[in-house]
Amino acid sequence: MLKTQRLSRRIVEGFLAGFDLLVTPTMACLPPRVGAWRAGRDGGPLAPLLNSYPMGVFTSVFNVTGQPAVSLPVRHDEATGLPVGVQIVAAPWREDLLLQVSRTLELAHGWADRHPPVG
């Protein structure tokens, strides 16, 4: 397992070497209702994993390989009012750049003054 993780880290680091930052969506779906990952559990043990996949498809590789990354909300979905995020990934040891760009993006989007509907 550790050998695979090291190899994965080297591959991802090699890919990121050509970029200052990588920007992706945080999730491949809107935030689901609490507990939505449990749907279909009676259909088999893989159902929760498959339900969770769209929520972690963009973030999981960086969680495993250890690159510095951050997820920031940048807007609300018009239909649901739920937050929609963007993930920013930096090369190893570039937390300075990651935090600088994150702060700039937060200020530009005025997120602190936004509140989704509760209900």
trRosetta pair geometry for C-beta under 8 A, 3 or more apart (Angstrom, degrees):
i j d omega theta_ij theta_ji phi_ij phi_ji
1 4 5.8 -56 -152 35 31 111
1 5 6.4 31 152 -19 65 106
2 5 5.5 -52 -148 35 34 113
2 6 6.4 35 154 -19 66 104
3 6 5.9 -53 -150 35 30 111
3 7 6.4 29 153 -16 64 107
4 7 5.7 -55 -147 38 31 111
4 8 6.2 34 153 -20 65 107
5 8 5.6 -54 -146 37 30 113
5 9 6.3 34 153 -23 64 105
5 64 6.4 -132 -128 167 93 91
5 65 7.0 -180 -168 -101 73 56
6 9 5.6 -51 -148 33 31 114
6 10 6.6 30 154 -18 64 104
7 10 5.8 -55 -151 35 32 110
7 11 6.5 32 152 -19 65 105
8 11 5.7 -55 -149 35 32 112
8 12 6.3 25 157 -13 67 108
8 61 7.5 -141 175 -159 120 85
8 64 6.4 -21 114 119 150 115
8 65 5.1 -125 122 -89 100 107
9 12 6.0 -59 -146 41 29 106
9 13 6.0 29 156 -19 66 111
9 65 4.3 161 -95 -157 66 91
9 66 6.2 2 -115 37 118 105
10 13 5.7 -55 -141 40 28 112
10 14 6.2 34 156 -23 63 106
11 14 5.8 -56 -153 33 27 113
11 15 6.6 27 151 -18 62 105
12 15 5.6 -52 -151 35 35 113
12 16 6.2 26 154 -13 67 109
12 61 6.5 163 -95 154 138 110
12 62 7.4 167 -174 -95 153 64
12 65 4.7 76 30 142 151 168
12 67 6.2 -117 134 -35 129 129
13 16 5.8 -59 -142 43 31 107
13 17 6.5 53 152 -47 63 94
13 65 7.8 -155 -36 164 82 126
13 67 7.4 178 -81 -83 71 109
13 91 6.9 83 -144 -149 73 84
13 92 6.1 -9 -117 -12 113 116
14 17 5.7 -34 -154 1 31 120
15 18 7.3 -66 176 25 37 101
16 19 5.7 -82 -157 52 54 98
16 22 6.3 -86 -113 -27 93 122
16 67 6.6 146 -41 -125 164 146
16 89 7.0 -103 -110 126 129 109
16 90 7.7 98 -174 161 135 27
16 91 4.7 166 133 -93 120 80
17 91 6.7 88 -91 -115 44 131
19 22 5.7 81 106 -63 151 77
19 91 7.6 163 79 -50 70 102
20 90 7.6 -31 158 -130 56 81
20 91 7.8 -87 -154 -6 30 107
20 94 7.8 -165 -169 179 63 155
20 97 6.5 -124 177 172 97 152
21 88 5.6 -17 -172 -168 123 95
21 89 6.7 141 -165 71 67 49
21 90 5.7 -34 -107 -91 77 70
21 97 6.8 -148 -64 135 105 118
21 98 7.2 143 -111 -95 110 68
21 101 6.3 -37 -72 32 161 172
22 88 7.3 148 77 -159 50 46
22 89 4.2 -17 59 60 102 105
22 90 7.9 -164 21 -70 76 26
23 86 6.1 -4 -168 176 97 114
23 87 7.1 155 -155 82 47 55
23 88 5.6 -14 -101 -103 75 71
23 89 7.8 -165 -72 20 30 75
24 58 4.5 -172 130 -161 133 127
24 86 7.3 156 82 -164 34 67
24 87 4.8 -16 66 61 86 105
24 89 7.2 20 9 -6 105 113
25 28 6.5 114 92 -83 134 45
25 58 5.7 -177 78 -36 70 166
25 84 7.8 -52 -147 179 99 92
25 85 7.3 103 -174 88 61 64
25 86 6.5 -68 -119 -113 37 55
25 87 6.8 32 111 10 21 94
26 58 6.4 -172 -171 75 18 132
26 59 6.5 19 -164 -52 65 117
26 71 4.3 74 -115 -143 124 118
26 84 7.8 170 32 177 108 51
26 85 3.4 12 -3 91 142 111
26 86 6.2 -98 -34 -68 87 4
26 87 4.8 128 -94 -44 62 93
27 30 7.6 132 93 -101 126 6
27 31 7.1 114 42 -75 159 57
27 54 6.3 63 177 143 91 75
27 55 5.1 -20 -132 -134 119 46
27 56 7.6 -11 -115 -49 83 28
27 57 7.6 94 -150 34 51 85
27 58 6.8 -143 -92 27 22 115
27 59 7.8 -27 -77 -10 62 113
27 85 7.0 69 5 51 86 101
28 53 7.9 -26 45 125 132 74
28 54 4.1 -111 72 -156 103 81
28 55 7.6 -100 36 -55 78 22
28 57 5.0 11 -17 41 128 131
28 58 6.7 149 -45 -23 84 103
29 32 6.7 20 118 -49 128 93
29 54 4.1 52 -12 140 117 134
29 55 6.7 -53 47 -70 108 62
30 77 5.5 -1 -120 -48 126 160
30 80 6.2 98 175 37 152 151
30 82 5.4 99 -178 77 107 140
30 84 7.0 -57 -117 -91 75 91
31 82 4.9 -150 42 179 106 136
31 83 6.9 41 -13 58 133 72
32 36 3.6 -95 150 41 131 155
32 37 7.3 133 79 -44 146 68
32 55 7.1 -78 7 -72 110 121
33 36 4.8 113 59 -53 74 109
35 38 5.2 -29 180 14 79 120
36 39 5.9 -16 -174 -16 56 114
36 51 6.5 -161 130 174 76 123
37 48 5.1 57 153 -154 91 80
37 51 4.4 151 -143 106 53 119
37 52 4.7 34 -131 -69 123 87
37 55 7.5 -62 -80 8 113 144
38 41 5.5 -29 -176 -37 71 121
38 48 6.1 -1 -105 -101 39 103
38 51 7.4 -96 7 74 16 163
39 47 7.0 -123 98 161 55 116
39 51 5.7 143 51 -107 91 147
40 43 4.4 -32 -178 22 88 124
40 44 7.8 -16 149 39 94 70
40 47 3.8 -148 108 -160 102 140
40 48 7.9 -171 75 -53 85 52
40 51 6.8 164 42 -54 114 124
41 45 7.9 26 -157 -108 70 37
41 47 5.5 -154 -89 74 34 131
41 48 6.1 26 -94 -47 88 99
42 47 8.0 3 41 12 37 161
43 47 5.1 102 67 -66 101 137
44 47 5.5 127 67 -27 71 96
45 48 7.6 -45 -179 24 46 98
45 49 7.9 36 137 -2 65 111
46 49 5.2 -61 -161 45 59 115
46 50 5.7 57 144 -22 86 106
47 50 5.8 -59 -144 40 29 108
47 51 6.1 31 158 -21 65 108
48 51 5.5 -55 -144 38 32 113
48 52 6.2 28 158 -19 65 109
49 52 5.8 -61 -148 38 28 108
49 53 6.8 52 151 -49 62 91
50 53 5.7 -25 -153 -8 35 121
52 55 5.4 -67 -167 40 59 114
52 56 6.1 11 152 8 90 114
53 56 6.7 -89 -148 51 27 85
53 57 5.8 46 167 -62 72 99
54 57 6.0 -25 -127 -9 29 119
56 59 5.5 -83 -151 58 62 96
56 60 4.4 66 156 -48 103 108
56 63 8.0 -42 -163 10 109 140
57 60 6.8 -32 -119 13 14 112
58 61 7.9 -68 179 21 27 100
58 87 5.7 168 132 22 120 146
59 62 6.1 -74 -165 46 49 102
59 63 6.0 50 145 -27 82 108
59 69 7.0 171 -138 120 80 148
59 71 6.9 -26 -95 -62 130 125
59 87 6.0 -162 -85 -103 86 154
60 63 5.4 -55 -146 34 37 115
60 64 6.3 30 159 -16 69 106
61 64 6.0 -59 -151 38 30 108
61 65 6.1 2 161 3 67 116
62 65 6.1 -61 -127 52 32 94
62 66 7.5 -122 -180 38 57 11
62 67 4.7 -74 -144 55 95 99
62 69 4.4 57 140 -19 152 148
62 87 7.8 170 27 168 150 134
62 89 5.5 -129 -101 -116 149 125
63 69 8.0 -80 -58 47 59 133
66 92 7.6 33 113 -102 96 101
67 89 5.4 43 121 -168 129 105
67 90 6.8 -179 171 71 97 49
67 91 7.1 -64 -144 -136 108 21
67 92 6.3 -94 -118 -66 69 66
68 89 7.2 144 88 -156 52 55
68 90 4.8 -18 76 56 105 102
68 92 7.3 128 -4 -117 92 35
68 94 6.5 -155 47 69 132 66
68 95 4.8 -148 -132 -85 164 77
68 98 5.1 -136 125 -11 121 164
69 87 5.8 8 -179 -177 114 102
69 88 6.6 170 -152 86 65 46
69 89 4.4 -17 -100 -101 100 75
69 90 7.3 -175 -80 16 50 67
69 98 7.4 -123 -106 -144 21 141
70 87 7.1 168 85 -150 38 59
70 88 5.5 -8 57 55 86 93
70 98 6.0 137 -2 169 115 110
70 99 7.7 111 -34 -88 152 54
70 102 5.1 -5 87 -97 155 142
71 85 4.8 35 176 161 97 142
71 86 7.2 168 -151 82 60 33
71 87 4.9 -29 -96 -95 77 76
72 85 6.0 157 80 -151 31 91
72 86 5.7 -20 62 59 85 82
72 87 8.0 155 17 -92 67 29
72 88 7.0 12 5 -1 111 108
72 102 5.9 175 -59 -147 136 88
72 105 5.7 99 105 107 164 128
72 106 6.2 -118 -151 -72 132 84
72 109 7.9 136 148 36 117 147
72 111 7.5 -129 180 -47 93 160
73 83 4.0 -39 -133 -173 129 127
73 84 6.9 106 -149 65 74 34
73 85 5.0 -60 -90 -89 50 82
73 109 7.9 -164 107 121 67 148
73 111 5.7 123 82 -135 99 133
73 114 7.8 -139 120 78 128 136
74 84 6.6 -56 57 92 78 81
74 85 6.6 115 3 -133 82 35
74 86 5.1 25 -14 -3 133 111
74 105 7.0 -54 -101 169 105 112
74 109 5.3 -123 -146 -106 63 161
74 111 7.6 -73 -106 -77 30 116
75 83 7.6 148 88 -151 34 58
75 84 5.2 -14 70 53 81 108
75 109 7.3 -111 -64 -153 62 126
76 81 5.4 -10 175 -158 126 43
76 82 6.6 150 -155 74 77 24
76 83 5.8 -50 -101 -94 67 47
76 84 6.8 148 -124 4 15 88
76 114 6.6 -165 -36 179 118 132
76 116 6.0 165 -124 -96 126 89
77 80 4.7 19 90 45 122 92
77 81 6.6 -47 69 7 75 13
77 82 5.0 7 27 55 115 79
77 83 7.8 -78 -4 -16 82 1
77 84 5.6 108 -52 -44 82 113
78 81 7.9 16 -163 -66 15 48
81 116 4.7 128 145 -154 96 86
81 117 4.6 21 130 17 168 98
82 116 6.1 44 -107 -136 33 147
83 116 6.2 -100 -37 -52 82 130
86 105 7.7 -107 68 177 129 152
88 98 6.1 158 116 -144 111 83
88 101 6.1 -159 -179 101 160 124
88 102 6.2 -157 49 -76 143 88
88 105 7.6 173 -38 0 145 157
89 98 7.8 -29 -165 -110 16 119
90 94 3.9 -134 160 90 123 109
90 95 6.7 171 69 -78 146 32
90 97 5.5 148 -127 78 138 105
90 98 4.0 -107 -17 -60 137 108
91 94 4.7 66 61 2 76 133
94 97 4.6 -21 172 31 99 115
94 98 6.1 109 117 -22 80 94
95 98 5.2 -57 -144 42 38 117
95 99 5.9 33 160 -17 73 107
96 99 6.3 -59 -146 39 23 104
96 100 6.3 23 156 -19 61 112
97 100 5.7 -57 -144 37 29 113
97 101 6.2 22 161 -12 66 109
98 101 6.3 -62 -148 40 24 103
98 102 6.1 25 155 -21 62 113
99 102 5.5 -54 -140 38 31 115
99 103 6.2 34 160 -21 65 105
100 103 6.0 -55 -150 33 26 109
100 104 6.6 24 153 -16 61 108
101 104 5.6 -55 -149 38 33 113
101 105 6.2 33 154 -19 67 107
102 105 5.8 -57 -147 38 29 110
102 106 6.3 31 154 -20 65 106
103 106 5.7 -52 -147 35 31 113
103 107 6.4 27 156 -15 64 106
104 107 6.0 -58 -150 38 29 108
104 108 6.2 29 154 -21 65 110
105 108 5.6 -55 -143 37 31 113
105 109 6.3 12 163 -5 65 112
106 109 6.4 -72 -147 45 25 97
106 111 5.6 -70 -152 21 75 120
106 112 7.7 60 172 -31 101 91
107 110 7.5 26 -177 -67 33 49
110 113 5.2 -28 163 34 99 112
110 114 6.9 109 114 -30 81 98
111 114 5.6 -62 -153 27 46 114
